[in-house]
Amino acid sequence: MNKNKNGLRFSMGIVALSLTAITAVGCAGGPLTAREKGAGIGAVGGAAAGGLIGSAVGHPGAGAAIGGGVGLGAGALIGDYMQGQEETQYQYNQQQIQQNQRVIERNRQETLRLQRQEY
């Protein structure tokens, strides 16, 4: 029984070390995209919900694993949609900025033309 307890501690230590390493590597690449944020939130939420449902039927680990996987996929899809919306909005804003710059330049040219006519 003591040997089994030590094995469990070792396994939990490996899991904790792995999660820490994955987190450190994942955070080293710069800011997260909307897709990555959605996937992370979905995985955590799905694992929590799956763990609760799994514990009700006597298998919290399996429930958390299944819920985490489903949440990861759903979160990534939602995040991908949101990222597409952000990119579309960015392109629209860039077009508006360019159009405004053209109008400003035309107004500046017209102002200069009118000033030359006055003097």
Backbone torsions as a table, in degrees:
resi	resn	phi	psi	omega
1	MET	NA	-40.6	178.3
2	ASN	-64.0	-38.7	178.7
3	LYS	-63.8	-39.9	178.9
4	ASN	-64.8	-39.0	179.5
5	LYS	-65.2	-41.2	177.9
6	ASN	-66.1	-38.3	177.4
7	GLY	-63.3	-39.6	178.3
8	LEU	-66.0	-42.8	178.0
9	ARG	-61.7	-42.9	179.0
10	PHE	-62.2	-44.0	179.8
11	SER	-63.2	-42.9	178.6
12	MET	-65.1	-36.5	177.0
13	GLY	-64.1	-42.0	177.7
14	ILE	-63.3	-42.7	179.0
15	VAL	-62.5	-45.5	-180.0
16	ALA	-62.9	-43.4	179.0
17	LEU	-64.3	-41.2	179.4
18	SER	-63.3	-45.6	179.3
19	LEU	-63.1	-39.2	177.8
20	THR	-64.1	-43.9	179.8
21	ALA	-64.6	-43.9	179.7
22	ILE	-62.5	-42.0	179.0
23	THR	-63.7	-44.4	-179.7
24	ALA	-63.5	-43.9	179.9
25	VAL	-67.8	-40.5	-179.6
26	GLY	-65.0	-33.1	-178.3
27	CYS	-84.3	-9.7	-175.9
28	ALA	-80.7	-11.4	-173.6
29	GLY	-89.9	10.2	-178.7
30	GLY	100.3	-167.9	-177.1
31	PRO	-67.1	149.3	-179.6
32	LEU	-78.7	145.1	174.2
33	THR	-80.0	168.4	177.8
34	ALA	-61.2	-36.1	178.9
35	ARG	-62.8	-45.1	-179.3
36	GLU	-67.2	-40.5	177.1
37	LYS	-62.3	-44.8	179.6
38	GLY	-61.8	-41.8	179.5
39	ALA	-64.0	-42.6	-179.9
40	GLY	-65.2	-46.4	179.7
41	ILE	-64.4	-41.8	178.9
42	GLY	-63.6	-41.3	-179.4
43	ALA	-65.0	-44.6	-179.6
44	VAL	-66.4	-46.8	179.5
45	GLY	-63.8	-41.8	178.9
46	GLY	-65.4	-40.0	178.7
47	ALA	-65.1	-40.6	178.6
48	ALA	-64.2	-47.7	-180.0
49	ALA	-65.5	-42.0	179.2
50	GLY	-64.4	-37.4	177.2
51	GLY	-63.7	-41.2	178.3
52	LEU	-66.0	-45.6	179.7
53	ILE	-66.4	-42.4	179.5
54	GLY	-63.2	-36.9	179.9
55	SER	-68.4	-26.2	177.9
56	ALA	-68.5	-27.0	-179.8
57	VAL	-107.6	6.1	174.6
58	GLY	92.0	11.1	179.7
59	HIS	-136.1	69.0	-175.9
60	PRO	-65.2	-35.9	-179.8
61	GLY	-65.0	-45.8	178.8
62	ALA	-64.8	-41.0	178.5
63	GLY	-61.9	-42.7	179.6
64	ALA	-66.0	-40.4	179.8
65	ALA	-64.7	-46.2	179.7
66	ILE	-66.3	-45.6	179.1
67	GLY	-62.5	-39.4	178.2
68	GLY	-63.5	-42.2	178.8
69	GLY	-65.4	-45.2	179.0
70	VAL	-65.2	-43.4	178.8
71	GLY	-63.4	-37.9	177.5
72	LEU	-60.1	-48.8	-179.7
73	GLY	-63.7	-47.2	-179.7
74	ALA	-64.3	-42.9	179.1
75	GLY	-63.8	-38.8	178.9
76	ALA	-65.7	-39.5	178.5
77	LEU	-65.2	-43.7	178.6
78	ILE	-65.8	-43.7	178.3
79	GLY	-62.2	-37.8	178.0
80	ASP	-63.7	-42.2	177.4
81	TYR	-61.6	-45.1	-179.7
82	MET	-64.3	-38.5	179.5
83	GLN	-65.6	-39.5	176.5
84	GLY	-62.3	-39.6	177.6
85	GLN	-64.2	-41.0	178.7
86	GLU	-62.7	-42.6	-179.6
87	GLU	-65.9	-40.1	177.8
88	THR	-63.4	-43.6	179.2
89	GLN	-64.3	-39.5	179.0
90	TYR	-62.4	-44.7	179.9
91	GLN	-63.1	-41.7	178.2
92	TYR	-61.9	-44.8	179.4
93	ASN	-61.9	-39.5	179.3
94	GLN	-64.1	-39.8	177.8
95	GLN	-64.5	-40.9	178.4
96	GLN	-63.6	-41.7	179.4
97	ILE	-62.1	-45.1	179.7
98	GLN	-63.5	-41.2	178.3
99	GLN	-63.6	-43.1	178.6
100	ASN	-63.2	-37.8	178.5
101	GLN	-65.7	-37.0	177.4
102	ARG	-65.5	-41.3	179.2
103	VAL	-65.0	-42.6	178.9
104	ILE	-61.4	-43.1	-179.7
105	GLU	-65.6	-40.9	177.1
106	ARG	-62.7	-42.3	178.9
107	ASN	-64.5	-39.1	178.5
108	ARG	-64.2	-43.9	179.0
109	GLN	-63.5	-41.5	179.3
110	GLU	-65.7	-39.3	177.8
111	THR	-63.1	-44.4	178.2
112	LEU	-62.7	-40.9	179.7
113	ARG	-62.9	-43.5	-180.0
114	LEU	-67.3	-36.4	178.5
115	GLN	-65.7	-38.3	178.5
116	ARG	-65.7	-33.5	-180.0
117	GLN	-71.3	-31.8	-178.8
118	GLU	-71.5	-32.5	-174.6
119	TYR	-99.1	NA	NA
